[in-house]
Amino acid sequence: MRYYHLPPILVGASIVLIQSQIAVALSGQNVESIGREITVRIVDSQNPVATGSGVIIKQSSNTYTVLTAYHVVKDDSKYEIITPDQQSNQIKSVKQLSGVDLAVIEFSSSKSYKVAKIGNSDKATASTTVYVVGFPGRRGAIPNPTLFFTTGHVNANGAPQGDGYNLIYDNDTLGGMSGGPVLNEQGEVVAIHGRADEQEIGEKSQSKIITGLGITINSALQKISAVGVDLGVRPPNVIATAPKADDFFIKAKQKDRNQDYKGAIADYTQAIRLNPKYAQAYYQRGIVRLNLYDKENAAKDLQTATKLFLEQGNQVEGYNSQAVARTILKDYQGAIAAYTQSIKLNPEDAQAYNKRGNAYSDLGEKPKAIADYNQAIKIDPYFDDAYNNRGIVRQEQGDTQAALADYNQVIKINPNYAHAYNNRGLIRQEQGDTQAALADYNQAIKINPNLAEAYSNRGIIRQDAGDTQGALADFNSALKINPNYAEAYYNRGRLHYLSGDKQGALADNNQAIKINPNLPKAYLNRGSVRDDLGDTQGALADYNQALKINPNDAEVYNNRGAVRLKLGDTQGALADYNQAIKINPNYAVAYFNRGVLRSQMQNLQGALADYNQAIKINPNLTQIYGIRGLLRVQLGDKQGAIADLQKAAEWFRQQGNTQLYQTTLDLIKKLQ
């Protein structure tokens, strides 16, 4: 590839050409200084929240030319350019480059600003270091944006895909940095940053892989002369070649972005076929497989990626890949050890602290998890994942207000963080604010229509509100998105049970248990179904298993007590009711059931005390009044019996049970 100097007639324009000398890497600090001098902020004067970035690529007298992403300036608005000295300048013109998400804009100024050097983007190959420079947009958490400078590595440099994007890198970026320069280690522009993809890792989605997408400067050089801009650098010749590994990698990322996961796996596989040492392709294929719940093959890919990263001297990526593989295999201690090695190599890696916090949380070491999330936030105060994950742990610890504060902060930083809305909805639902919870679930689904958890949680609210069809639709949607979602099978099974579909309930709970044999409430639900279907021994086995997993579930003790009573185990039933009440002293149904048992055991005063307590806890358990009324008849308390039976009669009338209504009235007359 050849680059040509300008003829003498064009020397008057300030244009920087690619040098032929051996490139010497500058320090990150030096590259940052260059980035600060050449990067501008682009602001919509009518909507200051709408911002982007750009890079000065040419000066001709008092006219400066800026290269940016076209989507930053595509609207019919009045844009201003804020230069490095904080001066505001009106944009004179906007020219889109054909077929790519790039534009050149011009402004006039008598002041002198540094012009960027143009690099050779063909040399920005996989694993080379790049820096992204730009201004994050103004939002609640970032009221006064300052320049961000992030370091990362190229993942792939290949043929242009949608909107011309053809460079992928792992730098962290924020909204508003679109249009900013991607610099090489010499401080030269090798691409224009335009997009950031967030790829969630695993079922919990407690961490993400963030990849940046840019359009190479060589692609820009192919188009820029058509809009009348001459940078004095001849674009490289485009030679048709067979697709290379990087091309398939970029196609795979595009398909992943469009949720064509099988297509993404196929393209990553092609990239690996062409380059069997392509560590990043193994890593990305592993993550896609993980998100498709193919854990076995995901772990294999990540283990291969680990080996290749370490062989190629990329230890940080190697340890991170190793940690994800160990997490899949539930080797949380191994994952923690790998993240610790990564942190030793890069103590300022907020994501490594965040992921290690997740591993500590999975291991049950919540204080250590909190400490890691705190450190991640200390390093990066705008780290939405870390706030979200800290909120989850705080919620699990019962610190609801602190968890709510964390979720609010996530949404303030990133209003499109679907999981934070879902998690906040859970808290609001627990607090009884079902309308606010419903709004949160709706927003989560609006942002991410593939968030199975939000559908399942919304289904519970709809079910409780009596919207059976809406609830069923939500549970079905959750299971369509994630066929291995045990909680959604349990929830749908519960809905089937309450709707009278016992066989449907049995099938769903069987599937929930098959997916997650340690889901106690699925055993509880299946036990209830089996009991209703006459399989008393099966019900007893399910309740026993539920208590083996969770020995502190009052409802299971209550239900097992009823089954034991059916089987003639009176003392076992009494012990279960006692335990249910011990765990939950406000469990009205358990008091009622124990009252019935005590009455059968001729402990009439004990039965009366239990009925009284049940009604005290829940005065709306009107069916108890009739039973307590009959007990009072036995105890000779006529007036008390009449009062209870009158309430029972009214309840029977409201239920439309004319036979019991009349029978109760007849009994009252006999007592009067």
C-alpha positions in Angstrom: 0.0 0.0 0.0 1.4 3.4 -1.0 0.7 6.9 0.4 1.5 10.0 -1.6 2.6 13.5 -0.5 0.8 16.5 -1.8 2.1 18.6 -4.7 3.6 22.0 -3.7 0.5 23.9 -4.8 -1.5 22.4 -1.8 1.1 23.1 0.9 -1.0 26.1 2.2 -3.6 23.8 3.7 -2.7 22.3 7.1 -2.9 18.6 6.4 -1.0 15.8 8.1 0.3 12.9 6.0 1.1 9.3 7.0 4.8 9.1 7.7 7.0 6.3 6.4 9.2 6.1 9.5 9.1 3.3 12.0 6.2 4.0 14.3 7.1 4.5 18.0 4.4 3.8 20.6 3.6 6.8 22.8 2.6 6.4 26.4 -1.2 6.3 27.1 -0.8 9.7 28.8 0.8 11.2 25.7 -2.0 9.8 23.5 -4.6 11.2 25.8 -3.0 14.6 25.6 -3.3 14.4 21.8 -6.9 13.2 22.0 -7.8 16.2 24.2 -6.4 18.6 21.6 -8.1 17.2 18.5 -11.5 16.0 19.9 -14.6 18.3 19.8 -18.0 18.0 21.4 -21.0 18.4 19.1 -24.2 19.8 20.7 -27.7 20.3 19.5 -28.4 23.9 20.6 -32.1 23.1 20.7 -31.6 20.0 22.8 -28.4 20.1 24.8 -28.9 16.6 26.0 -28.4 15.3 22.5 -24.6 15.3 22.1 -21.9 13.6 20.1 -18.2 13.9 19.4 -15.9 14.5 16.5 -12.3 15.0 15.5 -10.6 17.9 13.6 -9.1 16.4 10.5 -8.3 19.6 8.4 -7.6 23.3 8.6 -7.7 25.6 5.6 -7.3 29.3 6.7 -10.1 29.9 9.2 -12.2 26.9 8.2 -11.9 23.6 10.1 -13.2 20.3 9.0 -14.4 17.7 11.5 -15.1 14.0 10.9 -17.9 12.5 12.9 -20.6 9.8 12.8 -23.5 10.8 10.6 -26.1 9.8 13.1 -24.8 12.5 15.5 -25.7 15.3 13.0 -28.4 13.7 10.8 -31.4 15.6 12.2 -32.4 19.0 11.0 -31.1 20.8 14.0 -28.8 23.7 14.8 -25.6 22.1 15.9 -22.7 23.7 17.7 -19.1 22.5 18.0 -17.4 23.0 21.4 -13.7 23.1 20.8 -11.0 22.0 23.3 -10.8 25.6 24.6 -14.6 25.5 25.4 -15.5 27.9 22.6 -18.8 27.4 20.9 -18.9 27.5 17.1 -21.8 27.3 14.7 -21.7 24.5 12.1 -21.5 25.8 8.5 -22.3 22.6 6.7 -23.0 18.9 7.1 -22.0 16.4 4.3 -22.8 12.7 4.7 -20.3 10.2 3.2 -22.0 7.8 0.9 -23.0 4.4 2.3 -21.4 4.8 5.7 -22.4 6.3 9.1 -19.9 9.2 8.6 -20.2 12.9 7.9 -17.8 15.8 7.6 -18.8 19.1 9.1 -17.2 22.5 9.0 -16.9 25.5 11.3 -15.0 28.8 11.1 -12.7 30.2 13.8 -9.7 32.6 13.8 -8.2 30.5 16.6 -5.6 27.8 16.1 -6.6 24.2 16.9 -4.5 21.1 16.5 -5.3 18.9 13.5 -5.3 15.1 13.9 -2.8 12.9 12.2 -4.2 10.2 9.9 -3.0 6.7 10.6 -3.1 3.5 8.5 -6.1 1.6 9.8 -4.9 -1.6 8.0 -2.3 -1.9 10.7 -5.0 -1.9 13.5 -5.1 -5.6 13.5 -6.4 -8.0 16.2 -4.9 -7.4 19.7 -3.3 -4.1 18.8 -3.9 -1.3 21.4 -6.4 1.5 20.5 -7.8 4.4 22.4 -11.3 5.9 22.1 -11.8 9.6 22.9 -15.1 11.4 23.3 -17.6 13.3 25.4 -20.3 11.2 27.1 -23.8 12.7 26.8 -25.3 14.8 29.5 -27.7 12.8 31.7 -28.7 12.6 35.4 -25.6 11.0 36.6 -23.3 13.0 34.3 -24.6 16.6 34.4 -21.3 18.1 33.2 -19.7 15.9 30.7 -15.9 15.8 30.5 -13.7 14.1 28.0 -13.5 10.3 28.3 -10.3 8.4 27.2 -10.5 4.7 27.3 -8.0 2.0 26.4 -8.6 -1.3 24.8 -7.7 -3.7 22.0 -8.9 -4.5 18.5 -10.9 -7.6 18.2 -11.4 -7.6 14.4 -10.7 -5.4 11.4 -12.5 -6.6 8.3 -14.9 -5.9 5.5 -17.6 -3.2 6.1 -20.9 -4.5 7.4 -24.1 -2.5 8.1 -23.5 1.3 7.8 -19.9 0.6 7.0 -18.8 -0.5 10.4 -15.7 -2.7 10.1 -13.6 -2.3 13.3 -14.4 -4.0 16.6 -12.6 -3.2 19.9 -13.2 -3.9 23.5 -12.9 -0.3 24.9 -15.6 0.8 27.3 -17.6 3.7 25.8 -20.6 5.8 26.8 -23.4 7.4 24.8 -22.3 10.7 23.4 -18.8 9.4 22.4 -20.1 8.5 19.0 -18.1 10.3 16.3 -15.0 10.5 18.5 -11.7 9.3 17.2 -10.2 5.9 17.7 -6.4 6.4 18.0 -3.5 4.1 17.7 -0.4 4.0 19.9 1.1 6.9 17.9 -1.9 9.1 18.5 -3.1 8.8 14.9 -6.7 8.4 13.9 -7.4 4.9 12.7 -11.2 4.9 13.0 -14.3 6.9 14.0 -16.2 5.4 16.9 -19.9 5.0 16.3 -21.6 2.3 18.3 -21.3 0.2 21.4 -22.8 -3.3 21.8 -23.6 -4.7 25.2 -23.6 -8.5 25.3 -25.0 -9.9 28.5 -23.2 -12.9 30.1 -25.3 -15.8 31.3 -28.8 -16.2 32.8 -28.4 -13.6 35.6 -27.1 -10.9 33.2 -25.1 -9.5 36.1 -22.2 -8.5 33.8 -21.7 -7.6 30.2 -19.1 -7.7 27.4 -18.9 -4.2 25.9 -17.5 -3.9 22.4 -17.1 -0.8 20.4 -17.8 -0.5 16.7 -16.1 1.9 14.4 -15.5 2.8 10.8 -11.9 2.7 9.8 -10.2 5.9 8.5 -9.2 4.0 5.3 -13.0 3.5 4.6 -13.5 7.2 5.2 -10.7 8.0 2.8 -12.5 6.0 0.1 -15.5 8.2 0.4 -14.4 11.6 1.6 -13.2 13.1 -1.7 -16.7 12.7 -3.2 -17.9 15.4 -0.8 -15.2 17.8 -1.8 -12.8 17.2 1.1 -9.1 16.6 0.3 -7.0 15.4 3.1 -3.9 15.0 0.9 -3.9 11.3 1.5 -4.7 9.0 -1.3 -7.0 6.2 -0.2 -5.5 2.7 -0.3 -6.3 0.5 -3.3 -9.1 -1.9 -2.6 -8.2 -5.4 -3.8 -10.8 -8.1 -3.9 -9.8 -11.0 -1.7 -11.5 -14.0 -0.3 -13.2 -13.3 3.1 -10.8 -13.5 6.0 -11.3 -14.5 9.6 -11.9 -10.9 10.7 -14.7 -10.5 8.1 -16.6 -13.4 9.6 -16.0 -12.2 13.1 -17.5 -8.8 12.2 -20.5 -10.5 10.5 -21.0 -12.6 13.6 -21.1 -9.5 15.8 -23.6 -7.9 13.5 -25.8 -11.1 13.6 -25.4 -11.2 17.4 -26.6 -7.6 17.6 -29.6 -8.5 15.5 -30.3 -11.6 17.7 -29.5 -14.1 15.0 -27.6 -16.2 17.5 -27.4 -19.3 15.3 -26.1 -17.3 12.5 -23.5 -15.6 14.8 -22.3 -19.0 15.9 -21.9 -20.1 12.3 -19.8 -17.1 11.4 -17.6 -17.4 14.5 -17.1 -21.0 13.5 -16.0 -19.8 10.0 -13.6 -17.3 11.6 -12.1 -20.1 13.7 -11.8 -22.3 10.6 -9.8 -19.7 8.8 -7.8 -18.8 11.9 -7.6 -21.7 14.4 -5.7 -19.4 16.8 -8.4 -16.7 16.9 -8.9 -16.5 20.7 -11.5 -13.8 20.6 -13.7 -15.8 18.2 -13.7 -18.7 20.6 -14.5 -16.4 23.4 -17.4 -14.7 21.7 -18.8 -18.0 20.4 -18.7 -19.3 23.9 -20.6 -16.3 25.2 -23.3 -16.7 22.5 -23.6 -20.4 23.3 -23.9 -19.6 27.0 -26.7 -17.2 26.3 -28.4 -19.9 24.3 -28.1 -22.1 27.4 -25.6 -24.5 25.7 -23.4 -24.5 28.8 -21.3 -27.5 27.9 -20.1 -26.2 24.6 -19.8 -22.6 26.0 -17.4 -23.9 28.6 -15.3 -25.7 26.0 -15.0 -22.6 23.9 -14.0 -20.4 26.8 -11.4 -23.0 27.9 -9.9 -23.0 24.4 -10.0 -19.1 24.4 -8.2 -19.1 27.8 -5.4 -21.4 26.4 -5.0 -19.2 23.3 -5.0 -15.9 25.1 -2.4 -17.1 27.6 -0.2 -18.5 24.8 -0.4 -15.2 22.9 0.6 -13.3 26.0 -2.8 -11.7 26.6 -2.9 -12.7 30.3 -5.7 -10.3 31.3 -8.1 -11.7 28.7 -6.9 -15.2 29.4 -7.7 -15.0 33.1 -11.1 -13.3 32.4 -12.0 -16.1 30.0 -10.9 -18.7 32.5 -13.0 -17.1 35.2 -16.2 -17.2 33.0 -15.5 -20.9 32.1 -15.2 -21.8 35.8 -18.3 -19.9 36.6 -20.3 -21.9 34.0 -18.9 -25.1 35.7 -20.0 -23.6 39.1 -16.3 -23.6 40.2 -16.8 -20.3 42.0 -13.5 -20.5 43.9 -11.7 -21.1 40.7 -13.4 -18.1 39.1 -12.5 -15.9 42.0 -8.8 -17.1 41.7 -8.8 -16.2 38.0 -10.3 -12.8 38.5 -7.8 -12.1 41.3 -5.0 -12.9 38.9 -6.5 -10.5 36.4 -6.9 -7.8 39.0 -3.2 -8.2 40.0 -2.3 -7.5 36.3 -4.7 -4.6 36.0 -5.7 -3.1 39.4 -7.9 -0.5 37.7 -10.1 -2.9 35.9 -13.6 -2.2 37.3 -15.2 -5.0 35.3 -12.9 -7.6 36.9 -13.9 -6.4 40.4 -17.6 -6.5 39.3 -17.3 -10.0 38.0 -15.4 -11.3 41.0 -18.1 -9.8 43.1 -20.6 -11.9 41.2 -18.5 -15.0 41.9 -18.4 -14.1 45.6 -22.2 -13.7 45.6 -22.7 -17.0 43.9 -20.5 -18.6 46.6 -22.6 -17.0 49.3 -19.9 -14.6 50.5 -22.1 -11.5 50.3 -19.9 -9.0 52.3 -16.9 -9.8 49.9 -19.2 -9.3 47.0 -20.3 -5.9 48.3 -16.7 -4.9 48.8 -15.8 -5.8 45.2 -18.8 -3.8 43.9 -17.8 -0.9 46.0 -14.3 -1.0 44.5 -15.6 -1.2 41.0 -17.8 1.9 41.6 -14.8 3.7 43.2 -12.8 3.1 40.0 -15.8 4.0 37.7 -18.5 6.0 39.4 -20.8 5.5 36.3 -20.5 1.7 36.3 -24.2 0.7 36.0 -23.5 -3.1 36.3 -21.8 -2.7 39.6 -24.7 -0.6 41.1 -27.2 -3.2 39.8 -25.3 -6.1 41.2 -24.8 -4.4 44.6 -28.5 -3.8 44.6 -29.2 -7.5 44.1 -27.0 -8.5 47.0 -28.4 -5.8 49.3 -31.9 -7.0 48.4 -31.0 -10.5 49.2 -29.6 -9.3 52.6 -32.9 -7.6 53.3 -31.6 -4.0 52.9 -34.4 -3.0 50.6 -33.9 0.8 50.8 -30.2 0.5 49.9 -31.1 -1.9 47.1 -33.7 0.5 45.8 -31.2 3.4 45.9 -28.8 1.3 43.8 -31.4 0.5 41.2 -32.4 4.2 41.0 -28.8 5.1 40.5 -28.5 2.5 37.6 -31.5 4.0 35.9 -30.1 7.5 36.4 -26.8 6.5 34.8 -28.4 4.4 32.1 -32.2 4.9 31.5 -32.2 1.9 29.1 -30.9 -0.6 31.7 -33.8 -3.1 31.5 -32.6 -5.4 34.4 -32.6 -2.4 36.8 -36.3 -1.7 36.0 -37.1 -5.4 36.5 -35.2 -5.5 39.8 -36.8 -2.3 41.1 -40.2 -3.8 40.1 -39.5 -6.7 42.4 -38.9 -4.4 45.4 -42.0 -2.3 44.6 -44.1 -5.5 44.3 -42.8 -6.7 47.7 -43.8 -3.3 49.1 -47.3 -3.7 47.8 -47.0 -1.0 45.2 -48.2 -3.2 42.3 -48.9 -0.3 39.9 -45.4 1.0 40.2 -44.0 -2.5 39.9 -46.2 -3.1 36.8 -44.8 0.1 35.2 -41.3 -1.1 35.9 -41.9 -4.5 34.3 -43.5 -2.8 31.3 -40.5 -0.5 30.9 -38.1 -3.4 31.1 -40.0 -5.2 28.4 -40.2 -2.1 26.2 -36.4 -1.7 26.4 -35.6 -5.4 26.1 -38.5 -7.5 24.6 -36.4 -10.6 25.3 -36.1 -10.2 29.0 -37.8 -13.4 30.2 -37.7 -12.4 33.9 -39.8 -9.3 33.3 -42.5 -11.3 31.6 -42.6 -13.8 34.4 -42.7 -11.2 37.1 -45.4 -9.2 35.2 -47.4 -12.4 34.9 -47.5 -12.8 38.7 -49.0 -9.3 39.0 -51.5 -10.0 36.3 -52.5 -13.3 37.9 -52.9 -11.6 41.3 -55.1 -9.0 39.7 -57.4 -11.7 38.2 -56.1 -11.3 34.6 -55.6 -15.0 34.0 -55.2 -14.7 30.2 -52.7 -11.9 30.5 -50.7 -13.8 33.1 -50.7 -17.0 30.9 -49.5 -14.9 27.9 -46.7 -13.5 30.0 -45.5 -16.9 31.3 -45.7 -18.3 27.8 -43.6 -15.4 26.5 -41.0 -16.0 29.2 -40.8 -19.7 28.3 -40.6 -19.0 24.6 -37.6 -16.7 25.2 -36.0 -19.1 27.7 -37.2 -22.7 27.5 -35.0 -23.6 30.5 -36.6 -21.0 32.8 -37.6 -23.1 35.8 -39.3 -20.2 37.7 -41.6 -19.5 34.7 -42.7 -23.2 34.6 -43.4 -23.0 38.3 -45.4 -19.8 37.9 -47.4 -21.1 35.0 -47.9 -24.4 36.9 -49.3 -22.3 39.8 -51.6 -20.5 37.5 -52.9 -23.8 36.0 -53.5 -25.2 39.5 -55.5 -22.2 40.6 -57.4 -22.3 37.4 -58.3 -25.9 38.0 -56.0 -27.4 35.3 -54.4 -30.0 37.6 -52.7 -32.0 34.7 -51.3 -28.8 33.2 -50.0 -27.8 36.7 -48.4 -31.2 37.2 -46.7 -31.1 33.8 -45.3 -27.6 34.4 -44.0 -28.4 37.9 -42.4 -31.6 36.6 -40.5 -29.6 34.0 -39.5 -26.9 36.6 -38.0 -29.7 38.8 -36.3 -31.3 35.8 -34.6 -28.1 35.0 -33.8 -27.1 38.6 -34.0 -30.0 41.1 -33.3 -27.5 43.9 -36.4 -25.3 43.4 -38.4 -25.9 46.7 -41.6 -24.1 45.7 -41.9 -26.4 42.6 -42.0 -29.4 45.0 -44.6 -27.5 47.1 -46.8 -26.8 44.1 -46.5 -30.3 42.8 -47.2 -31.7 46.2 -50.5 -29.7 46.3 -51.4 -31.0 42.8 -50.6 -34.6 43.8 -52.6 -34.3 47.0 -55.7 -33.0 45.0 -55.3 -35.9 42.5 -55.3 -38.4 45.3 -51.6 -39.2 45.3 -51.1 -38.7 49.0 -47.8 -40.5 49.2 -46.4 -38.6 46.2 -47.5 -35.3 47.9 -45.8 -36.3 51.1 -42.6 -37.1 49.2 -42.7 -33.7 47.5 -43.2 -31.8 50.8 -40.3 -33.8 52.4 -38.0 -32.8 49.5 -39.1 -29.2 49.7 -38.2 -29.1 53.4 -34.9 -30.8 52.7 -34.0 -27.9 50.4 -35.6 -25.2 52.6 -36.3 -26.2 56.2 -37.9 -22.8 57.0 -40.9 -22.8 54.7 -44.0 -22.5 56.9 -46.4 -23.2 54.0 -44.8 -26.6 53.3 -45.1 -27.6 57.0 -48.8 -26.6 56.9 -49.4 -28.6 53.7 -47.5 -31.6 55.0 -49.5 -31.5 58.2 -52.7 -31.8 56.2 -51.3 -34.8 54.3 -50.1 -36.5 57.5 -53.5 -36.0 58.9 -55.1 -37.8 55.9 -52.6 -40.6 56.4 -53.6 -40.9 60.1 -50.4 -39.5 61.5 -52.1 -37.2 64.0 -49.0 -36.4 66.0 -46.9 -35.7 62.9 -49.6 -33.4 61.6 -49.7 -31.5 65.0 -45.9 -31.2 64.9 -46.0 -29.7 61.4 -48.7 -27.2 62.3 -46.7 -26.2 65.4 -43.6 -25.7 63.2 -45.5 -23.7 60.6 -46.7 -21.3 63.4 -43.2 -21.1 65.0 -41.7 -20.0 61.6 -44.6 -17.6 60.9 -46.6 -16.5 63.9 -49.0 -14.7 61.6 -49.9 -17.7 59.5 -53.7 -17.7 59.9 -54.3 -20.8 57.9 -52.0 -22.9 60.0 -53.8 -21.8 63.2 -57.1 -22.8 61.6 -55.8 -26.2 60.5 -54.3 -26.8 64.0 -57.7 -25.8 65.4 -59.5 -28.4 63.4 -57.0 -31.0 64.5 -57.3 -30.0 68.1 -61.0 -30.2 67.9 -60.8 -33.7 66.5 -58.5 -34.6 69.4 -61.1 -33.2 71.8 -58.9 -30.3 72.8 -61.8 -27.9 72.4 -60.3 -24.9 74.3 -57.1 -25.3 72.3 -59.2 -25.4 69.1 -61.1 -22.2 70.2 -57.8 -20.4 70.9 -56.5 -21.3 67.4 -59.7 -20.2 65.7 -59.7 -16.9 67.6 -56.0 -16.3 66.6 -56.7 -17.1 62.9 -59.6 -14.6 62.9 -57.5 -12.0 64.7 -54.8 -12.3 62.1 -57.2 -12.3 59.2 -60.8 -11.2 59.9 -61.7 -11.9 56.3 -61.4 -15.7 56.8 -65.2 -15.8 57.1 -65.4 -19.5 56.6 -63.9 -20.0 60.1 -66.9 -18.3 61.7 -69.2 -21.3 61.0 -66.7 -23.8 62.4 -66.1 -21.7 65.5 -69.8 -21.3 65.9 -70.3 -25.0 66.0 -67.4 -25.4 68.5 -69.0 -22.7 70.7 -72.2 -24.8 70.7 -70.3 -27.7 72.0 -68.8 -25.4 74.7 -72.2 -24.1 75.7 -71.6 -20.6 74.5 -74.9 -19.9 72.8 -74.6 -16.2 72.3 -71.1 -16.6 70.9 -72.3 -19.4 68.7 -75.2 -17.4 67.4 -73.0 -14.4 66.6 -70.5 -16.6 64.6 -73.3 -18.5 62.8 -75.0 -15.2 61.7 -71.7 -14.1 60.1 -71.3 -17.6 58.5 -74.9 -17.4 57.2 -74.3 -14.0 55.6 -71.1 -15.4 54.0 -73.0 -18.4 52.6 -75.7 -16.0 51.2 -73.0 -13.9 49.5 -71.5 -17.0 48.0 -74.9 -18.1 46.6 -74.9 -21.3 48.7 -78.6 -21.3 49.5 -78.5 -24.8 51.1 -75.9 -24.0 53.7 -77.4 -20.6 54.2 -80.8 -22.1 55.1 -79.2 -24.9 57.2 -77.3 -22.3 59.2 -80.4 -20.1 59.7 -82.3 -23.2 61.0 -79.5 -23.9 63.5 -79.6 -20.3 64.7 -83.4 -20.5 65.3 -82.9 -23.7 67.4 -80.3 -21.9 69.5 -82.4 -18.8 70.1 
